[in-house]
Amino acid sequence: MSQDTATGTGTGSFGYPAPNAVVGEGSFAALWEHSRLQCGRLLLRWARDPATMIQALIYPALTLVMFRIVLGDSITAATGQPSIFGTVPMIVLVGAMFGSVVSAVGLRAERESGLLSRFYTLPIHRSAGLVGRLMAEAVRVLVTSIVIFAAGVVMGFRFTQGIPATLLMLVVPIVFGMGFAMMVTVLATLSTKIPLVEMVSIVCTLLMFFNSGFVPVMAYPTWLQPIVANQPMSCAIDTMRALAVGGPLAEPMIKTLAWSLGMFVLFLVPAIRGYRRAAQQG
């Protein structure tokens, strides 16, 4: 080699080109680039993991089919309202939540294997790991939502409010999923002795059976109706239903944003601290 390879001008087989886009480790450009790489890494890993694919796509789709076959006609006959316009949004949110659980389990595995610690020692932006994970969550929720909406269309679900409303309907589960994912991330970075899957599954199950998508709010006991009507899943379901077939939109949308942004802000600092702690101690 005629010159030092560190200068990038060497002619040997191990010569490297001189860097021409050097950015600071803590710069916004580094945050974007490193987060994008982390996002791609996670998406590729999830795509190759059967458990993630089952929880994110197959389980929600089968749940939708089950609800439609077993309960769909009964709920429609009892309430006088087509059940499909509540069931499809409900299952979209269920897919977002259960997919986050699998993602959190993967995060815990990366902590235990020491992968987070190895990333932490590299010259990358310190926030890239968490930001990249949230970016991957957003993509996962979007793909899951599209698959479930497509299955719902086959079963009778329709978009009647135009293209802008349809596109906005895809945004609702992403916003909801970001808030939920932030909460699950906090739990995943706590002690490994915490039964993460069991705890979150109980919460998801309760939310799934006590919301306005399962049956109309009026079908629940009177004392329970205010709780069901204002829990986060019901607000998001009512928003998506209004975007699909019309109806009051402003109130459920405001409540959905309040719940989602509230969870995101509430768990943001604990998630950052927990992620840093997991990377340092892993």
C-alpha positions in Angstrom: 0.0 0.0 0.0 1.6 3.2 -1.1 0.0 5.6 1.4 -1.6 5.3 4.9 -5.1 3.8 4.6 -6.3 6.2 7.3 -6.1 9.0 4.7 -8.4 7.1 2.4 -5.9 7.3 -0.5 -4.2 4.0 -0.2 -4.1 1.8 -3.3 -4.1 -1.6 -1.4 -7.0 -3.9 -1.0 -7.7 -2.5 2.5 -8.0 1.1 1.4 -11.2 3.0 2.4 -12.5 6.2 0.9 -12.1 9.4 2.9 -15.3 10.4 4.8 -17.1 13.3 3.1 -20.1 13.6 5.3 -18.9 13.6 8.9 -21.5 14.7 11.4 -21.3 15.2 15.1 -22.4 12.2 17.2 -25.0 14.3 19.0 -26.3 16.2 15.9 -29.8 15.9 14.5 -28.4 14.5 11.3 -26.7 11.7 13.3 -30.0 11.1 15.2 -31.9 10.7 12.0 -29.4 8.4 10.2 -28.7 6.2 13.2 -32.4 5.9 14.1 -33.2 5.0 10.5 -30.7 2.2 10.7 -32.0 0.9 14.0 -35.5 1.0 12.6 -34.5 -1.0 9.6 -32.7 -3.5 11.8 -35.8 -4.1 13.9 -38.1 -4.4 11.0 -35.9 -6.9 9.3 -35.6 -8.9 12.6 -39.4 -8.8 13.1 -40.0 -9.9 9.5 -37.8 -13.0 10.1 -39.4 -13.8 13.5 -42.4 -16.1 13.3 -43.7 -15.1 16.8 -43.7 -11.4 15.9 -45.5 -12.1 12.6 -48.1 -14.2 14.3 -48.8 -11.7 17.0 -48.7 -8.6 14.7 -50.7 -10.0 11.7 -52.1 -13.5 12.0 -53.5 -13.3 15.5 -55.4 -10.0 14.9 -56.8 -11.3 11.5 -58.0 -14.6 13.0 -59.5 -12.7 16.0 -61.4 -10.5 13.5 -62.7 -13.6 11.7 -63.7 -15.2 15.0 -65.6 -12.1 16.1 -67.4 -11.8 12.8 -68.5 -15.5 12.6 -69.4 -16.0 16.3 -70.7 -12.6 17.5 -71.1 -10.4 14.4 -74.7 -11.2 13.5 -75.8 -11.5 17.1 -74.5 -8.1 18.0 -76.0 -6.5 14.9 -79.4 -8.0 15.6 -79.3 -7.0 19.3 -78.1 -3.4 18.8 -79.5 -2.6 15.4 -76.0 -1.3 14.4 -73.6 -3.1 12.0 -71.0 -4.7 14.3 -68.3 -4.7 11.6 -67.7 -0.9 12.0 -66.8 -1.4 15.6 -65.1 -4.7 15.4 -62.6 -3.8 12.7 -61.3 -0.7 14.5 -61.2 -2.6 17.8 -59.0 -5.4 16.2 -56.7 -2.8 14.6 -56.0 -1.5 18.1 -55.6 -5.0 19.5 -53.0 -5.7 16.8 -51.1 -2.5 17.8 -51.1 -3.4 21.4 -50.2 -7.1 21.2 -47.5 -6.3 18.7 -46.0 -3.9 21.1 -45.8 -6.6 23.7 -43.8 -8.9 21.4 -41.5 -5.9 20.6 -41.0 -5.3 24.3 -40.1 -8.9 24.9 -37.5 -8.5 22.1 -36.1 -5.4 23.8 -35.7 -7.3 27.1 -33.9 -10.1 25.2 -31.5 -7.6 23.7 -30.8 -6.2 27.1 -30.1 -9.7 28.6 -27.9 -10.7 25.7 -25.8 -7.5 26.0 -26.7 -6.2 22.6 -28.0 -2.9 24.0 -24.7 -2.5 25.8 -22.7 -3.1 22.7 -24.7 -0.5 20.8 -24.2 2.0 23.7 -20.4 1.7 23.3 -20.5 2.6 19.7 -20.1 6.3 18.5 -23.8 6.7 17.7 -26.5 9.1 18.9 -27.6 8.1 22.4 -31.3 8.5 21.5 -31.1 6.5 18.3 -32.0 3.2 19.9 -35.3 4.4 21.4 -36.2 6.7 18.5 -35.5 3.9 16.0 -37.6 1.5 18.0 -40.5 4.0 17.9 -40.1 4.5 14.2 -40.2 0.7 13.7 -43.3 0.5 15.9 -45.1 3.1 13.7 -44.3 1.1 10.6 -45.5 -2.1 12.2 -48.7 -0.6 13.3 -49.3 0.9 9.9 -48.8 -2.5 8.1 -50.9 -4.3 10.7 -53.7 -1.7 10.3 -53.7 -2.0 6.5 -53.9 -5.9 6.7 -56.8 -5.8 9.1 -58.7 -3.1 7.2 -58.2 -5.1 4.1 -59.6 -8.2 5.8 -62.5 -6.1 7.1 -63.4 -4.9 3.6 -63.8 -8.5 2.6 -66.2 -8.9 5.5 -68.3 -5.8 4.7 -66.3 -2.9 6.2 -66.5 0.2 4.0 -64.9 3.6 3.8 -67.6 6.1 3.0 -66.2 9.4 3.9 -63.6 9.9 1.2 -59.9 9.5 0.8 -58.8 12.1 3.4 -60.9 10.4 6.1 -59.5 7.0 5.1 -55.9 8.2 5.3 -56.6 9.9 8.7 -58.1 6.6 9.9 -54.7 5.0 9.4 -53.1 7.7 11.5 -55.3 7.0 14.5 -53.9 3.6 15.4 -50.3 4.9 14.9 -50.9 7.7 17.4 -52.6 5.3 19.8 -49.8 2.7 19.3 -47.0 5.2 20.0 -48.5 6.1 23.4 -49.0 2.4 24.3 -45.6 1.4 23.0 -44.0 4.0 25.3 -45.7 2.6 28.3 -44.6 -1.0 27.4 -41.1 0.2 26.8 -40.9 1.5 30.3 -42.1 -1.9 31.7 -39.6 -3.8 29.5 -36.6 -1.8 30.8 -37.5 -2.4 34.4 -36.4 -5.5 36.4 -36.5 -8.7 34.4 -38.4 -10.3 37.2 -41.6 -8.4 36.3 -44.0 -10.6 34.4 -44.2 -8.3 31.4 -46.3 -10.4 29.0 -48.8 -11.4 31.7 -49.3 -7.9 33.1 -49.8 -6.2 29.7 -52.0 -9.1 28.4 -54.4 -8.6 31.3 -54.7 -4.9 30.5 -55.2 -5.6 26.8 -57.8 -8.2 27.5 -59.8 -6.0 29.8 -59.7 -3.1 27.3 -60.7 -5.4 24.4 -63.9 -6.6 26.1 -64.9 -3.3 27.7 -65.0 -0.9 24.8 -67.5 0.6 22.4 -66.3 -1.6 19.5 -67.1 -4.9 21.2 -70.7 -3.8 21.8 -72.3 -0.4 22.0 -71.8 1.5 25.3 -75.5 1.3 26.1 -75.2 -2.5 26.3 -73.0 -2.3 29.4 -74.4 -1.7 33.0 -75.3 1.9 33.7 -72.6 2.4 36.3 -69.9 1.1 33.8 -71.0 3.1 30.8 -69.0 6.2 31.6 -65.8 4.2 32.1 -66.3 2.2 28.9 -67.1 5.3 26.8 -64.1 7.2 27.9 -61.4 4.5 28.0 -58.6 5.0 25.4 -59.7 2.2 23.1 -63.3 3.4 22.9 -62.2 6.9 22.0 -60.0 5.6 19.2 -62.7 3.2 18.0 -65.3 6.0 17.9 -62.9 8.2 16.0 -62.3 5.5 13.4 -66.0 4.7 13.1 -66.8 8.3 12.5 -64.1 8.5 9.8 -65.5 5.4 8.2 -69.3 5.9 8.2 -69.8 9.4 9.6 -71.0 10.7 13.0 -69.5 12.9 15.8 -65.8 13.2 15.2 -64.3 16.1 17.1 -65.0 14.8 20.7 -63.6 11.3 20.2 -60.6 12.5 18.3 -59.7 15.1 21.0 -60.0 12.3 23.6 -57.9 10.0 21.5 -55.2 12.6 21.2 -55.4 13.4 24.9 -55.0 9.8 25.9 -52.2 9.0 23.4 -50.2 12.1 23.9 -50.8 11.9 27.6 -49.3 8.4 27.7 -46.5 9.4 25.5 -45.5 12.4 27.6 -46.1 10.6 30.9 -43.8 7.7 30.0 -41.2 9.5 27.9 -38.7 10.4 30.6 -39.0 7.0 32.4 -38.5 5.3 29.0 -35.4 7.3 28.2 -33.9 6.7 31.7 -34.9 3.0 31.6 -33.4 2.5 28.1 -30.2 4.2 29.2 -30.0 2.1 32.3 -30.7 -1.1 30.4 -27.9 -0.3 27.9 -25.4 0.5 30.7 -26.2 -2.4 32.9 -26.9 -5.1 30.2 
